[in-house]
Amino acid sequence: MNVLILGTLPSQQSLKKQQYYGHPQNAFWRVMGELFDAGPQLAYEERTRRLPAHGIAVWDVLASGTRPGSMDAAIDENTARPNDFAGLYARHPELEMVCFNGQAAARLFRRLVPAKVQKSFGAVSFVTMPSTSPAYAAMSFAEKLHRWAIVTTAARPTDLDASGGRHHVS
């Protein structure tokens, strides 16, 4: 895994479908389709095979938390618990880039992941991308795609995916 894309928490739609970025209006899979041929026209299982084939994993900053609805602004930070990023980096020292899918994911990472853990990532690039959420309509799809294209600089084919094609981090 060379690139880790981090959201906040799954939306209600994603939880219902048991799929990352499951809301049909979320631009994530359209962007991945343009950049890595892993677009929404493919079955979810195929999309989740294609991203790891490019060295990309998708995860969330939070392992758990309370959020009424699907808006990131509604996340109750008193209940928010981050994922195990120390363990992640120990298992994936080849990581080169972490892309936050929106400001909220970046903010939660900075606030909730201990500074010692953040510093342990060393030379890893941290990049805040424009949110692909349908709630972020201030930027056109074309501009979002242009900004997300930075992912291609660190993505590369890999045979490290032993998860059976799943694109999440374990």
Legacy VTK file of the C-alpha trace (Angstrom):
# vtk DataFile Version 3.0
C-alpha trace
ASCII
DATASET POLYDATA
POINTS 170 float
0.000 0.000 0.000
1.486 3.296 -1.117
-1.569 5.529 -0.728
-4.118 5.607 2.078
-7.330 7.539 1.503
-9.085 8.482 4.731
-12.675 9.523 5.248
-14.272 10.314 8.610
-16.963 7.696 9.298
-19.228 5.789 6.921
-22.431 7.607 5.979
-25.815 6.060 6.706
-26.055 5.068 3.041
-22.596 3.435 3.167
-23.482 1.535 6.328
-26.714 0.341 4.764
-24.909 -0.867 1.621
-21.784 -2.032 3.508
-19.696 -0.102 0.973
-17.258 2.765 1.215
-18.719 5.908 -0.355
-22.068 4.230 -0.923
-24.130 7.384 -1.493
-24.863 7.557 -5.228
-24.164 11.310 -5.304
-20.732 10.985 -3.677
-18.094 11.671 -6.346
-15.455 9.335 -4.873
-16.044 6.427 -7.256
-16.379 8.762 -10.249
-12.966 10.214 -9.371
-11.464 6.747 -8.893
-13.000 5.748 -12.218
-11.292 8.591 -14.029
-7.936 8.032 -12.330
-7.779 4.238 -11.926
-10.597 2.739 -13.996
-12.467 1.864 -10.784
-15.671 3.792 -11.453
-19.279 3.318 -10.377
-20.149 1.501 -13.611
-18.278 -1.502 -12.151
-19.586 -3.773 -9.439
-18.383 -2.733 -5.997
-16.327 -5.909 -5.668
-14.450 -5.087 -8.875
-13.787 -1.498 -7.772
-12.401 -2.805 -4.486
-10.027 -5.082 -6.393
-8.752 -2.348 -8.659
-7.688 0.169 -6.016
-5.307 -2.197 -4.177
-3.907 -3.203 -7.556
-2.691 0.423 -7.733
-1.378 0.407 -4.161
-4.388 2.288 -2.764
-6.308 1.521 0.423
-9.410 3.243 1.789
-10.148 3.586 5.484
-11.641 6.019 7.974
-9.980 8.213 10.567
-12.524 7.026 13.122
-13.012 3.447 14.256
-16.204 4.534 15.995
-18.217 7.574 16.919
-21.711 8.979 17.121
-23.097 10.979 14.240
-26.787 11.625 13.789
-27.290 11.573 10.030
-24.384 11.659 7.591
-22.952 15.164 7.907
-19.368 15.256 9.173
-20.151 18.407 11.153
-22.544 16.330 13.279
-19.856 13.922 14.545
-19.781 14.035 18.349
-16.053 14.303 19.037
-16.626 13.185 22.647
-17.571 9.757 21.292
-15.034 9.690 18.446
-12.316 7.030 18.658
-9.558 6.942 16.039
-8.425 3.840 14.217
-5.076 2.263 15.128
-2.707 4.323 12.995
0.411 3.211 14.879
-0.443 -0.386 14.020
-1.269 0.548 10.459
2.083 2.188 9.832
3.926 -0.665 11.528
2.232 -3.072 9.083
2.680 -0.766 6.058
6.017 1.068 6.241
5.894 1.407 2.444
3.142 4.034 2.803
4.056 7.217 0.930
0.915 9.360 0.971
-2.153 9.839 3.143
-5.024 11.672 1.449
-7.806 13.049 3.616
-11.145 13.088 1.837
-12.098 16.565 3.015
-11.224 18.989 5.783
-13.190 17.116 8.451
-11.101 13.944 8.053
-7.868 15.966 8.288
-9.107 17.860 11.335
-10.194 14.690 13.170
-6.858 13.018 12.430
-4.897 15.999 13.787
-7.082 16.259 16.901
-7.541 12.608 17.817
-4.456 10.731 16.659
-1.662 11.289 19.191
1.126 13.605 17.989
3.698 10.870 18.671
1.853 8.574 16.254
1.524 11.313 13.644
5.271 12.006 13.854
6.046 8.294 13.479
4.842 8.512 9.871
8.110 10.322 9.085
8.373 11.265 5.408
4.796 10.273 4.519
3.008 13.105 2.699
-0.307 14.193 4.191
-2.607 15.869 1.677
-6.080 17.275 2.296
-8.222 16.703 -0.759
-11.530 18.359 -1.594
-14.366 16.325 -0.158
-16.146 14.068 -2.618
-19.301 14.329 -0.503
-22.441 15.608 -2.219
-22.630 18.132 0.639
-19.521 19.848 -0.772
-20.950 21.451 -3.879
-18.702 24.542 -3.874
-16.261 22.864 -6.268
-17.031 21.376 -9.656
-16.372 17.727 -10.395
-13.708 18.750 -12.916
-11.826 20.739 -10.266
-12.150 17.938 -7.699
-10.779 15.482 -10.261
-7.893 17.813 -11.042
-7.001 18.113 -7.345
-7.402 14.360 -6.695
-5.007 13.546 -9.538
-2.123 13.986 -7.074
-2.945 10.459 -5.879
-1.499 9.128 -9.135
1.960 10.391 -8.145
2.237 7.830 -5.329
-0.056 5.074 -6.594
1.657 2.171 -8.290
0.830 -1.410 -9.070
1.429 -3.761 -6.191
1.041 -7.398 -5.333
0.860 -6.658 -1.591
-2.912 -7.085 -1.399
-3.447 -10.315 0.490
-6.950 -9.309 1.571
-8.701 -11.080 -1.265
-9.317 -7.836 -3.101
-10.852 -5.789 -0.318
-9.672 -2.201 -0.343
-9.956 -1.413 3.317
-7.137 -1.576 5.795
-7.152 -4.383 8.317
LINES 1 171
170 0 1 2 3 4 5 6 7 8 9 10 11 12 13 14 15 16 17 18 19 20 21 22 23 24 25 26 27 28 29 30 31 32 33 34 35 36 37 38 39 40 41 42 43 44 45 46 47 48 49 50 51 52 53 54 55 56 57 58 59 60 61 62 63 64 65 66 67 68 69 70 71 72 73 74 75 76 77 78 79 80 81 82 83 84 85 86 87 88 89 90 91 92 93 94 95 96 97 98 99 100 101 102 103 104 105 106 107 108 109 110 111 112 113 114 115 116 117 118 119 120 121 122 123 124 125 126 127 128 129 130 131 132 133 134 135 136 137 138 139 140 141 142 143 144 145 146 147 148 149 150 151 152 153 154 155 156 157 158 159 160 161 162 163 164 165 166 167 168 169
